[in-house]
Structure formats: C-alpha cells, structure tokens
Amino acid sequence: MASSVVSRAAGLGALTAAGQLVVVGSLPIYSHVFDPGTYGEYLIFVGAVAVVGVFAGVRYDSAIVLPRDARAAGALFALVMLIALSVATLIAGATLLAQAFAWAPDGRMRLERHFGYGLAAATAIGALQRCLSSWCIRDSRFFLLGLGLFMLSLVTVLAQLSFARVMGQLPALIWGYVCALGFQTACLAMPTWRHFRPGWIGAASFRGLRIVARKYRRFPTYMVGYALASSVRDRLIQIMLGIGAGAEVVGRFGLAYRVVFAPNSLIYSAVSPIFFAIASRGSRDAVGRLAAGLVEATFVVMVVPYVAFAIEAPALTDGLLADKWHGTGPYLQALAGPGLLLAATCWLDRAFDSFRRQNVAFALEASFTSLSVVLIAGLSRLVGAVTVAWAYGTLAIIYYWTYFLMTFIACKFPLTDFRRACMTGLLALAAALSLGAAAHQLPGLLLRLPVYAALMATVILWWIGFRGGAGILRLLMRSRVDAPG
C-alpha cells in the first residue's frame, strides 16, 4: 500500500499543529509564571542541548533512514547510542566534580547542578529520540512521529507549569523539558521497538559499527559542522543582544523566535520525514519538481497569515502577555520575514542528505554564520537590540533564498521549477503586503481578522486558477509514500 504526500503530511501536520497550538496558547500563562530573564537562561540551556546533541551521535542518526538493509540501520542506531551515552556520562561526571570541588555560593551551585544533570539527561534521551524518529521515517510511521511531537509539546507545558509550583523557575523549565523529551521517546519506542531490535542486535558488533561509520562518514564530516554553525549562530545572536541589554532582551527575543518559527517547526515536522523518504529513493527530476511544488504551495498558503501577524504583532503581544513582556512585538515583526521563507524551505536540507551534497549545505551554513556574526557584532555596538534583530532578519531572508537556489543547483533539480516558484512567491507577497496594509487601516482587530481571512482565500484561489496551483496540487496528490509491509 502507499499514501500520498498530502494525506501523510495532513495527518502528521494535524498532530504537530495541535502541539504548536498548545505551546502558543499557553504563552499568556507563561508570561505570568516565568520572568523574561529566567526564560532567557532557559533558552541558553536549550541551546546547549542542541549543540551537545550534535556531538552526541555526530549526525549518524540522520543516516539511519538511508540503508536498505535493516542490519546496517541497526548498526547506525547502536553507534549513535554508544556515542551519546559516552557524552552524557562525561557531562554528568563533570557536573559531579564541579559540585564537589567548586567554591561558588550555594545558590549558584544549585543552578550548575540542575543545568549539568539536565543537560546529561537530555543528551542521552535526545539521542534515543532522534534514532527512533529516523526509524519511524524508514517505516513510514508518520502518524507515530506526529503523536510523539504532540506529546512533546503537551507534556512540556504541563510539566513546566506543574514543576514551577514546587521548585524554582529555571529548574522547572529545565526538568519539564527533560520530562517531555522522555515522554516523546517512550511514545516513539513502544510500537517501534520490536521492529528494529533484531537488526540492531545482529549488527551491533565492533566490525559492524566500524563499517557503517566509514560508509556514512559524510554525515560527521559535513553535517556536524552544518548543525553546529546553525546552533552557534542562534546562540551568539542571543548573547550579543543580551550583552548590551541584559537577559530580559534575550527572553523577549527568544519568545518572539519561538512564536514566529512555530509554523516552521510544524511544517518541518510534517514535511521533512515524508520528503526525506521520497528523496532517498526518487530520481532528481521528480524530487526537484516535488520540492518546488511544496515550497510554492507552502509559501502561498502562509504569506497572508505571516504578513497579518507582522502588522498586528505589537497590539497582539501587548494585549495577550503580561506587562513585563511588553516590547516583544518589534522582535516578532523583525523575524516574520525570515520565518515565512524558512517555513516554506526548512525541510530542503534533506535533499542534500539524500543526494550526498552535505558539503554544500555545510559551506552555506558556515558562510552565513560567519557573515551574520560579524555583521551583528559590529551593529550591536552602534544600534539598539531591535535594530540588530531587523538586520539579522534581513540577512536571513537573503540566506534562505540563496539556500533554496543552491539546493536546486547542487542537487541538479530543474531550475525552471525554481524560477516559477520564486515568481509566484513574489506576486503573492506583493498582494499580501499591499492589501494587508490597507486592511490594517480598518478600526478594530476583530473587524480586520475576517478581512485578512478573505485576503488569504483570494490569494490561494488566484494561485490555483491563474498560476498553475491546480497542477501543483495534483502533483502532490500523485506523489506516493510507500507504507511498511
């Protein structure tokens, strides 16, 4: 049996969207329970988890999807967990030594203990979660992936808010996240465990680990640097903002980043595993047409909501969040542009994995990281934090479009499809900006919302009727994903 891209993405996307709604809907409560400064410190912890997670498996977990032989995939699974457990043990040991021999005051010791042990736990659990996610992609178990993502969002909110009643704000955020990560991993493991276990045990010898490590060495060679460049860039930008204005600015920027890129997380979670499953088996021309169609369709559907949100962001944040979070709106506006473009293209990194062009992805990410860090480091000395955020947003828009272009060039996809998607996107964006600005002049947000909805429907219908949208939808409906068994 097989299912279309649209049906698979719809099921996975619905569960992921439900999780994102839980996260975004809980922000007014978060704004009263947690302070911006504490939330900024929590973002540093999440960033550390992302950076250490790159080393805890050196990206071999992404390669689990590619081998046709389950024994090879099982060996990759075992290799990742061996590396991750070693890294987690080192972090826990370093934390124990710091607690035993450091001279810092007790309050600071408690912070280091929660941070260190939480990081060790998240490293081990996160590696298992990534391996199980890759195995789900191998077996086309996309509903299970969506269920796991929903559990992660739901349990994160419930655990963090519950823990805040019995412990400090930062420990509650840290251990709530670790608890949610464990729930997600358990959700992925229960129906999947018996399926991959025989292949794992049969291939988990030293020779098997050495063979797969050598065969898929392009992942640690290039994708470790790629992932690190992305993680380090985000952390450095937040640090630069914090140096001049304090942790509260980092908290506001981080909250804005979380809201603006929530659709990006949703789309990546819904589309990336399906696109990866197709791209790892399909021809270049077919995958290129599918990639261009997905980017074009996503951009057309999302452009009006992003434009409307950017226009109304100051009023929305001041009306929904606590007073101590006021001033977050300008950061939302600065990040809306790159958020829209990334939402349409975020899953294209899987094309580089599928066609063994990880070196191009690494070069792009490293170049963007270097350029953005140098530019923003200079600007942060001359202008305010909001202006720095706008500078980063502008540079990010240029980068994400360049990434889209280089995907087609490096993977040898048809450039005709790329040009069509770009032209359609520009026309849709021009309509959304001009008509959205006109709609903003209407009195009252409740009156403007149905106008924005009507504008969104108009843009989509124009795309379907006059820009070949109907043909793209038929292409997406015909694209198939093989089901297991």
Secondary structure in CASP SS format (residue, H / E / C, confidence):
PFRMAT SS
TARGET T0000
AUTHOR 0000-0000-0000
METHOD secondary structure of the structure
MODEL  1
M C 1.00
A E 1.00
S E 1.00
S E 1.00
V H 1.00
V H 1.00
S H 1.00
R H 1.00
A H 1.00
A H 1.00
G H 1.00
L H 1.00
G H 1.00
A H 1.00
L H 1.00
T H 1.00
A H 1.00
A H 1.00
G H 1.00
Q H 1.00
L H 1.00
V H 1.00
V H 1.00
V H 1.00
G H 1.00
S C 1.00
L H 1.00
P H 1.00
I H 1.00
Y H 1.00
S H 1.00
H H 1.00
V H 1.00
F C 1.00
D C 1.00
P H 1.00
G H 1.00
T H 1.00
Y H 1.00
G H 1.00
E H 1.00
Y H 1.00
L H 1.00
I H 1.00
F H 1.00
V H 1.00
G H 1.00
A H 1.00
V H 1.00
A H 1.00
V H 1.00
V H 1.00
G H 1.00
V H 1.00
F H 1.00
A C 1.00
G C 1.00
V C 1.00
R C 1.00
Y H 1.00
D H 1.00
S H 1.00
A H 1.00
I C 1.00
V C 1.00
L C 1.00
P C 1.00
R C 1.00
D C 1.00
A H 1.00
R H 1.00
A H 1.00
A H 1.00
G H 1.00
A H 1.00
L H 1.00
F H 1.00
A H 1.00
L H 1.00
V H 1.00
M H 1.00
L H 1.00
I H 1.00
A H 1.00
L H 1.00
S H 1.00
V H 1.00
A H 1.00
T H 1.00
L H 1.00
I H 1.00
A H 1.00
G H 1.00
A H 1.00
T H 1.00
L H 1.00
L H 1.00
A H 1.00
Q H 1.00
A H 1.00
F H 1.00
A C 1.00
W C 1.00
A C 1.00
P C 1.00
D H 1.00
G H 1.00
R H 1.00
M H 1.00
R H 1.00
L H 1.00
E H 1.00
R H 1.00
H H 1.00
F H 1.00
G H 1.00
Y H 1.00
G H 1.00
L H 1.00
A H 1.00
A H 1.00
A H 1.00
T H 1.00
A H 1.00
I H 1.00
G H 1.00
A H 1.00
L H 1.00
Q H 1.00
R H 1.00
C H 1.00
L H 1.00
S H 1.00
S H 1.00
W H 1.00
C H 1.00
I H 1.00
R H 1.00
D C 1.00
S C 1.00
R C 1.00
F H 1.00
F H 1.00
L H 1.00
L H 1.00
G H 1.00
L H 1.00
G H 1.00
L H 1.00
F H 1.00
M H 1.00
L H 1.00
S H 1.00
L H 1.00
V H 1.00
T H 1.00
V H 1.00
L H 1.00
A H 1.00
Q H 1.00
L H 1.00
S H 1.00
F H 1.00
A C 1.00
R C 1.00
V C 1.00
M C 1.00
G C 1.00
Q H 1.00
L H 1.00
P H 1.00
A H 1.00
L H 1.00
I H 1.00
W H 1.00
G H 1.00
Y H 1.00
V H 1.00
C H 1.00
A H 1.00
L H 1.00
G H 1.00
F H 1.00
Q H 1.00
T H 1.00
A H 1.00
C H 1.00
L H 1.00
A H 1.00
M H 1.00
P H 1.00
T H 1.00
W H 1.00
R H 1.00
H H 1.00
F H 1.00
R H 1.00
P H 1.00
G H 1.00
W H 1.00
I H 1.00
G H 1.00
A H 1.00
A C 1.00
S C 1.00
F H 1.00
R H 1.00
G H 1.00
L H 1.00
R H 1.00
I H 1.00
V H 1.00
A H 1.00
R H 1.00
K H 1.00
Y C 1.00
R C 1.00
R H 1.00
F H 1.00
P H 1.00
T H 1.00
Y H 1.00
M H 1.00
V H 1.00
G H 1.00
Y H 1.00
A H 1.00
L H 1.00
A H 1.00
S H 1.00
S H 1.00
V H 1.00
R H 1.00
D H 1.00
R H 1.00
L H 1.00
I H 1.00
Q H 1.00
I H 1.00
M H 1.00
L H 1.00
G H 1.00
I H 1.00
G H 1.00
A H 1.00
G C 1.00
A H 1.00
E H 1.00
V H 1.00
V H 1.00
G H 1.00
R H 1.00
F H 1.00
G H 1.00
L H 1.00
A H 1.00
Y H 1.00
R H 1.00
V H 1.00
V H 1.00
F C 1.00
A H 1.00
P H 1.00
N H 1.00
S H 1.00
L H 1.00
I H 1.00
Y H 1.00
S H 1.00
A H 1.00
V H 1.00
S H 1.00
P H 1.00
I H 1.00
F H 1.00
F H 1.00
A H 1.00
I H 1.00
A H 1.00
S C 1.00
R C 1.00
G C 1.00
S C 1.00
R H 1.00
D H 1.00
A H 1.00
V H 1.00
G H 1.00
R H 1.00
L H 1.00
A H 1.00
A H 1.00
G H 1.00
L H 1.00
V H 1.00
E H 1.00
A H 1.00
T H 1.00
F H 1.00
V H 1.00
V H 1.00
M H 1.00
V H 1.00
V H 1.00
P H 1.00
Y H 1.00
V H 1.00
A H 1.00
F H 1.00
A H 1.00
I H 1.00
E H 1.00
A H 1.00
P H 1.00
A H 1.00
L H 1.00
T H 1.00
D H 1.00
G H 1.00
L H 1.00
L C 1.00
A C 1.00
D H 1.00
K H 1.00
W H 1.00
H C 1.00
G C 1.00
T C 1.00
G H 1.00
P H 1.00
Y H 1.00
L H 1.00
Q H 1.00
A H 1.00
L H 1.00
A H 1.00
G H 1.00
P H 1.00
G H 1.00
L H 1.00
L H 1.00
L H 1.00
A H 1.00
A H 1.00
T H 1.00
C H 1.00
W H 1.00
L H 1.00
D H 1.00
R H 1.00
A H 1.00
F H 1.00
D H 1.00
S H 1.00
F C 1.00
R C 1.00
R C 1.00
Q H 1.00
N H 1.00
V H 1.00
A H 1.00
F H 1.00
A H 1.00
L H 1.00
E H 1.00
A H 1.00
S H 1.00
F H 1.00
T H 1.00
S H 1.00
L H 1.00
S H 1.00
V H 1.00
V H 1.00
L H 1.00
I H 1.00
A H 1.00
G H 1.00
L H 1.00
S C 1.00
R C 1.00
L C 1.00
V C 1.00
G C 1.00
A H 1.00
V H 1.00
T H 1.00
V H 1.00
A H 1.00
W H 1.00
A H 1.00
Y H 1.00
G H 1.00
T H 1.00
L H 1.00
A H 1.00
I H 1.00
I H 1.00
Y H 1.00
Y H 1.00
W H 1.00
T H 1.00
Y H 1.00
F H 1.00
L H 1.00
M H 1.00
T H 1.00
F H 1.00
I H 1.00
A H 1.00
C C 1.00
K C 1.00
F C 1.00
P C 1.00
L H 1.00
T H 1.00
D H 1.00
F H 1.00
R H 1.00
R H 1.00
A H 1.00
C H 1.00
M H 1.00
T H 1.00
G H 1.00
L H 1.00
L H 1.00
A H 1.00
L H 1.00
A H 1.00
A H 1.00
A H 1.00
L H 1.00
S H 1.00
L H 1.00
G H 1.00
A H 1.00
A H 1.00
A H 1.00
H C 1.00
Q C 1.00
L C 1.00
P C 1.00
G C 1.00
L H 1.00
L H 1.00
L H 1.00
R H 1.00
L H 1.00
P H 1.00
V H 1.00
Y H 1.00
A H 1.00
A H 1.00
L H 1.00
M H 1.00
A H 1.00
T H 1.00
V H 1.00
I H 1.00
L H 1.00
W H 1.00
W H 1.00
I H 1.00
G H 1.00
F H 1.00
R C 1.00
G C 1.00
G H 1.00
A H 1.00
G H 1.00
I H 1.00
L H 1.00
R H 1.00
L H 1.00
L H 1.00
M H 1.00
R H 1.00
S C 1.00
R E 1.00
V E 1.00
D E 1.00
A C 1.00
P C 1.00
G C 1.00
END
